[in-house]
Amino acid sequence: MSEKNKITDELMAAWLKNKLMQDVERYAQRGRRFKDLAIEELRERWIARFREFAHGDRSTADERIDLEAEIVLRGEEPPYEVVKSEKQAIIGWVKAISDAVAQNPTMLDKFTELVDDLADFKRSMSGPKN
């Protein structure tokens, strides 16, 4: 793999930080649904949602993102130390996928096509029932 296409830890960290800031902005614009929760409840719920996400349950991903955004808006850090192994597993998974794509650029085209097909299917399943 060329150095140009290599996903470094620094690049991954910068991308994650940027994504978090985008998530915080969107959450604030939507009205901060968790603004009245105590910080301890925010942390507990975030830990539970993060662990679910790390173990493959994506059904509560939006809630996890919003909980994290609320924590950040309060000037706190999410309790990453509690979910350290889960976070490392997710980072490893993302890095493995990005490394595989960098080694085989046509894989990205196939993956993008699959994602588009799945999105179309999901829209068709949630459309009006005649």
GUZADREN-686792 format. One record per residue (C-alpha): residue number from 1; residue in one letter; x, y, z. Coordinates in steps of 0.5 Angstrom, whole numbers, plus 2048, in hexadecimal, padded with zeros to 3 digits. Layout:
! residues N
<r><pos>NUM</pos><code>a</code><u>X</u><v>Y</v><w>Z</w></r>
...
! end
This chain:
! residues 130
<r><pos>1</pos><code>m</code><u>800</u><v>800</v><w>800</w></r>
<r><pos>2</pos><code>s</code><u>803</u><v>807</v><w>7FE</w></r>
<r><pos>3</pos><code>e</code><u>804</u><v>80C</v><w>804</w></r>
<r><pos>4</pos><code>k</code><u>7FF</u><v>811</v><w>800</w></r>
<r><pos>5</pos><code>n</code><u>7F9</u><v>80C</v><w>802</w></r>
<r><pos>6</pos><code>k</code><u>7FB</u><v>809</v><w>809</w></r>
<r><pos>7</pos><code>i</code><u>7F7</u><v>80B</v><w>80E</w></r>
<r><pos>8</pos><code>t</code><u>7FB</u><v>80D</v><w>814</w></r>
<r><pos>9</pos><code>d</code><u>7F9</u><v>80D</v><w>81B</w></r>
<r><pos>10</pos><code>e</code><u>7F9</u><v>815</v><w>81B</w></r>
<r><pos>11</pos><code>l</code><u>7F5</u><v>815</v><w>815</w></r>
<r><pos>12</pos><code>m</code><u>7F0</u><v>811</v><w>818</w></r>
<r><pos>13</pos><code>a</code><u>7F0</u><v>815</v><w>81F</w></r>
<r><pos>14</pos><code>a</code><u>7EF</u><v>81C</v><w>81B</w></r>
<r><pos>15</pos><code>w</code><u>7E9</u><v>819</v><w>817</w></r>
<r><pos>16</pos><code>l</code><u>7E6</u><v>816</v><w>81D</w></r>
<r><pos>17</pos><code>k</code><u>7E7</u><v>81D</v><w>820</w></r>
<r><pos>18</pos><code>n</code><u>7E4</u><v>820</v><w>81A</w></r>
<r><pos>19</pos><code>k</code><u>7DE</u><v>81C</v><w>81A</w></r>
<r><pos>20</pos><code>l</code><u>7DC</u><v>81D</v><w>821</w></r>
<r><pos>21</pos><code>m</code><u>7DC</u><v>825</v><w>820</w></r>
<r><pos>22</pos><code>q</code><u>7D7</u><v>824</v><w>81A</w></r>
<r><pos>23</pos><code>d</code><u>7D3</u><v>81F</v><w>81F</w></r>
<r><pos>24</pos><code>v</code><u>7D3</u><v>824</v><w>824</w></r>
<r><pos>25</pos><code>e</code><u>7D1</u><v>82A</v><w>820</w></r>
<r><pos>26</pos><code>r</code><u>7CB</u><v>826</v><w>81D</w></r>
<r><pos>27</pos><code>y</code><u>7C9</u><v>824</v><w>824</w></r>
<r><pos>28</pos><code>a</code><u>7C9</u><v>82B</v><w>826</w></r>
<r><pos>29</pos><code>q</code><u>7C5</u><v>82D</v><w>820</w></r>
<r><pos>30</pos><code>r</code><u>7C0</u><v>828</v><w>821</w></r>
<r><pos>31</pos><code>g</code><u>7BE</u><v>82A</v><w>828</w></r>
<r><pos>32</pos><code>r</code><u>7C3</u><v>826</v><w>82D</w></r>
<r><pos>33</pos><code>r</code><u>7BE</u><v>821</v><w>82F</w></r>
<r><pos>34</pos><code>f</code><u>7C2</u><v>81E</v><w>835</w></r>
<r><pos>35</pos><code>k</code><u>7C3</u><v>825</v><w>838</w></r>
<r><pos>36</pos><code>d</code><u>7BF</u><v>824</v><w>83E</w></r>
<r><pos>37</pos><code>l</code><u>7C3</u><v>81D</v><w>840</w></r>
<r><pos>38</pos><code>a</code><u>7C8</u><v>81D</v><w>846</w></r>
<r><pos>39</pos><code>i</code><u>7CF</u><v>81C</v><w>843</w></r>
<r><pos>40</pos><code>e</code><u>7D0</u><v>815</v><w>847</w></r>
<r><pos>41</pos><code>e</code><u>7CA</u><v>813</v><w>843</w></r>
<r><pos>42</pos><code>l</code><u>7CC</u><v>815</v><w>83D</w></r>
<r><pos>43</pos><code>r</code><u>7D3</u><v>812</v><w>83E</w></r>
<r><pos>44</pos><code>e</code><u>7CF</u><v>80B</v><w>840</w></r>
<r><pos>45</pos><code>r</code><u>7CB</u><v>80B</v><w>83A</w></r>
<r><pos>46</pos><code>w</code><u>7D1</u><v>80D</v><w>835</w></r>
<r><pos>47</pos><code>i</code><u>7D5</u><v>807</v><w>838</w></r>
<r><pos>48</pos><code>a</code><u>7CF</u><v>802</v><w>837</w></r>
<r><pos>49</pos><code>r</code><u>7CE</u><v>805</v><w>830</w></r>
<r><pos>50</pos><code>f</code><u>7D5</u><v>805</v><w>82E</w></r>
<r><pos>51</pos><code>r</code><u>7D6</u><v>7FE</v><w>830</w></r>
<r><pos>52</pos><code>e</code><u>7D0</u><v>7FC</v><w>82C</w></r>
<r><pos>53</pos><code>f</code><u>7D3</u><v>7FF</v><w>826</w></r>
<r><pos>54</pos><code>a</code><u>7DA</u><v>7FC</v><w>827</w></r>
<r><pos>55</pos><code>h</code><u>7D6</u><v>7F5</v><w>827</w></r>
<r><pos>56</pos><code>g</code><u>7D2</u><v>7F6</v><w>821</w></r>
<r><pos>57</pos><code>d</code><u>7CC</u><v>7F9</v><w>823</w></r>
<r><pos>58</pos><code>r</code><u>7CB</u><v>7FF</v><w>81F</w></r>
<r><pos>59</pos><code>s</code><u>7C4</u><v>801</v><w>821</w></r>
<r><pos>60</pos><code>t</code><u>7C6</u><v>806</v><w>826</w></r>
<r><pos>61</pos><code>a</code><u>7CB</u><v>809</v><w>822</w></r>
<r><pos>62</pos><code>d</code><u>7C7</u><v>810</v><w>822</w></r>
<r><pos>63</pos><code>e</code><u>7C6</u><v>810</v><w>829</w></r>
<r><pos>64</pos><code>r</code><u>7CD</u><v>80F</v><w>82B</w></r>
<r><pos>65</pos><code>i</code><u>7CF</u><v>814</v><w>826</w></r>
<r><pos>66</pos><code>d</code><u>7CB</u><v>819</v><w>829</w></r>
<r><pos>67</pos><code>l</code><u>7CD</u><v>817</v><w>830</w></r>
<r><pos>68</pos><code>e</code><u>7D4</u><v>818</v><w>82F</w></r>
<r><pos>69</pos><code>a</code><u>7D2</u><v>81F</v><w>82C</w></r>
<r><pos>70</pos><code>e</code><u>7CF</u><v>821</v><w>832</w></r>
<r><pos>71</pos><code>i</code><u>7D5</u><v>81F</v><w>836</w></r>
<r><pos>72</pos><code>v</code><u>7D9</u><v>823</v><w>832</w></r>
<r><pos>73</pos><code>l</code><u>7D5</u><v>829</v><w>832</w></r>
<r><pos>74</pos><code>r</code><u>7D5</u><v>829</v><w>83A</w></r>
<r><pos>75</pos><code>g</code><u>7DD</u><v>829</v><w>839</w></r>
<r><pos>76</pos><code>e</code><u>7DE</u><v>822</v><w>83B</w></r>
<r><pos>77</pos><code>e</code><u>7E1</u><v>81C</v><w>838</w></r>
<r><pos>78</pos><code>p</code><u>7DD</u><v>816</v><w>836</w></r>
<r><pos>79</pos><code>p</code><u>7E0</u><v>810</v><w>83B</w></r>
<r><pos>80</pos><code>y</code><u>7E4</u><v>80D</v><w>836</w></r>
<r><pos>81</pos><code>e</code><u>7E9</u><v>80A</v><w>83B</w></r>
<r><pos>82</pos><code>v</code><u>7E3</u><v>806</v><w>83D</w></r>
<r><pos>83</pos><code>v</code><u>7E2</u><v>803</v><w>836</w></r>
<r><pos>84</pos><code>k</code><u>7E9</u><v>803</v><w>834</w></r>
<r><pos>85</pos><code>s</code><u>7E9</u><v>7FC</v><w>831</w></r>
<r><pos>86</pos><code>e</code><u>7E3</u><v>7FD</v><w>82D</w></r>
<r><pos>87</pos><code>k</code><u>7E6</u><v>803</v><w>82A</w></r>
<r><pos>88</pos><code>q</code><u>7EC</u><v>800</v><w>828</w></r>
<r><pos>89</pos><code>a</code><u>7E8</u><v>7FA</v><w>825</w></r>
<r><pos>90</pos><code>i</code><u>7E4</u><v>7FF</v><w>821</w></r>
<r><pos>91</pos><code>i</code><u>7EA</u><v>803</v><w>81F</w></r>
<r><pos>92</pos><code>g</code><u>7EE</u><v>7FD</v><w>81D</w></r>
<r><pos>93</pos><code>w</code><u>7E7</u><v>7FB</v><w>819</w></r>
<r><pos>94</pos><code>v</code><u>7E7</u><v>802</v><w>815</w></r>
<r><pos>95</pos><code>k</code><u>7EF</u><v>802</v><w>814</w></r>
<r><pos>96</pos><code>a</code><u>7EE</u><v>7FA</v><w>811</w></r>
<r><pos>97</pos><code>i</code><u>7E9</u><v>7FC</v><w>80C</w></r>
<r><pos>98</pos><code>s</code><u>7EC</u><v>803</v><w>80A</w></r>
<r><pos>99</pos><code>d</code><u>7F3</u><v>7FF</v><w>809</w></r>
<r><pos>100</pos><code>a</code><u>7EF</u><v>7FA</v><w>805</w></r>
<r><pos>101</pos><code>v</code><u>7EC</u><v>7FF</v><w>801</w></r>
<r><pos>102</pos><code>a</code><u>7F3</u><v>803</v><w>800</w></r>
<r><pos>103</pos><code>q</code><u>7F6</u><v>7FC</v><w>7FD</w></r>
<r><pos>104</pos><code>n</code><u>7F0</u><v>7FB</v><w>7F8</w></r>
<r><pos>105</pos><code>p</code><u>7ED</u><v>801</v><w>7F6</w></r>
<r><pos>106</pos><code>t</code><u>7E8</u><v>7FE</v><w>7F2</w></r>
<r><pos>107</pos><code>m</code><u>7E5</u><v>7FB</v><w>7F9</w></r>
<r><pos>108</pos><code>l</code><u>7E3</u><v>802</v><w>7FA</w></r>
<r><pos>109</pos><code>d</code><u>7DF</u><v>802</v><w>7F4</w></r>
<r><pos>110</pos><code>k</code><u>7DB</u><v>7FC</v><w>7F6</w></r>
<r><pos>111</pos><code>f</code><u>7DA</u><v>7FE</v><w>7FD</w></r>
<r><pos>112</pos><code>t</code><u>7D7</u><v>804</v><w>7FB</w></r>
<r><pos>113</pos><code>e</code><u>7D3</u><v>801</v><w>7F6</w></r>
<r><pos>114</pos><code>l</code><u>7D0</u><v>7FC</v><w>7FC</w></r>
<r><pos>115</pos><code>v</code><u>7CF</u><v>802</v><w>800</w></r>
<r><pos>116</pos><code>d</code><u>7CB</u><v>805</v><w>7FB</w></r>
<r><pos>117</pos><code>d</code><u>7C7</u><v>7FF</v><w>7FA</w></r>
<r><pos>118</pos><code>l</code><u>7C6</u><v>7FE</v><w>801</w></r>
<r><pos>119</pos><code>a</code><u>7C3</u><v>805</v><w>802</w></r>
<r><pos>120</pos><code>d</code><u>7BF</u><v>804</v><w>7FC</w></r>
<r><pos>121</pos><code>f</code><u>7BC</u><v>7FE</v><w>7FF</w></r>
<r><pos>122</pos><code>k</code><u>7BB</u><v>801</v><w>806</w></r>
<r><pos>123</pos><code>r</code><u>7B7</u><v>807</v><w>803</w></r>
<r><pos>124</pos><code>s</code><u>7B3</u><v>802</v><w>7FF</w></r>
<r><pos>125</pos><code>m</code><u>7B1</u><v>7FE</v><w>805</w></r>
<r><pos>126</pos><code>s</code><u>7AF</u><v>804</v><w>809</w></r>
<r><pos>127</pos><code>g</code><u>7AB</u><v>807</v><w>803</w></r>
<r><pos>128</pos><code>p</code><u>7A3</u><v>808</v><w>803</w></r>
<r><pos>129</pos><code>k</code><u>7A0</u><v>801</v><w>803</w></r>
<r><pos>130</pos><code>n</code><u>79B</u><v>800</v><w>7FD</w></r>
! end
